């Protein structure tokens, strides 16, 4: 009886408070988590993988090919209408290189039709990229590069970020805030000059996980224990620590 009451209470919550949580233990529901490959897809592949997982037995594997048309993603359009917090456990087979790549892409209506807010790498470090003006966070100066961090390979990493309605961006790797990937009122980031020239405040309509390369880089990424919420989930809630 208590379980039924709790489920009913959750169902009555407003959508702005909704949380999506998925560990793929019941397989890959492609209706809830569809493939996303804008414009073209030549060589990318998404599959359910039982050979590695952050928790349980399953994860989603993305084999990304080189070049833009080698891109492929999977994800959800069930995002909160206000602040958005995303937590995903990520495992990369290869290190980020100097080339520009993305492993999370988000359609962003604030930028215009078919424009995306992207998270990936360049200069061997994690960064954000705004498609409409190609701005990066952090600036790709020596100081900006030093203010971010590399993405470790071969092991599961807890990657989190927050997009605020006021334009805030916050990012954490294994619960540690990344200074270079922070753009927030009252917090000084001297390596966000390019990003903060714009008044665009992200308004995403989906969150998609995968691979996109703007050169020849290829990679394999695994994703597990994904949560999309209106408040921070953290690395120890809903799944065991890595």
Phi, psi and omega in degrees: 000317179298318180299316180297320179295318180295317179296322178295318179299318178296321181294333182273355178295144176298151184301330181299341179258004185295150176229131175258130180222128184212128176245000174064023180288338176260018180101189181253106176279100185284350172282317179282329183233070186285159172291144179227116179213091185291141172072313183196160175206113182229092173110342179287152183214139175241136181209155172281133186233124178256011180271343178207146179201151173287317174220155181070217187239346187239151168215174174255128180256133176240119174260109183262131179271172181279156180080158185304317184286355172277007185282154171196143181220166168222154180175205188219150173259003180275081179245147178300154181279345179251231176298144181238127173243133180235135173232128176218140169272129189232138172229124180252142179275332181232152178288151172296143182250193177288341182285154181278126177219164173229143172238357168223133176227143184224115172304131188233103183294339178292335179271340181121178184296134177060026175253150189230149164265127189236145174240130181190228183208162171193154183055030175072008182234164175289142178202162170261152175221131178259117189295325188295327179232005179061022177292149177240152171231113005278174168304143181269048171270168176304322180290319179296317178299318180293338182277351175256202182206159174284161173261114180300155183246157171079356179223158181286131180240135177272111182250126181229149171208161182228127173247115182266154178295341178270007181096359179300139168230127174229147185217141179226144171236117184054044177075000179263124179295141178256110187300318182292341181254037179235129174222105192207139178302133179086356178242118182282129173226098183290353180253023180241021185301314181297316183296317187277001173293333181267151176260009180297131174247115186307137175224082188279153180243002178187162176229123184231138185246134180171232185205135174214127182240137180256016175215222183259003185296137172241158180195162170238127178239146171243146181228140181205161175047059181272137175226136175234122192213168175270359175218161185292131179272318181085174185269350184246006182256126174087354178196155183290157178293152181294000000 
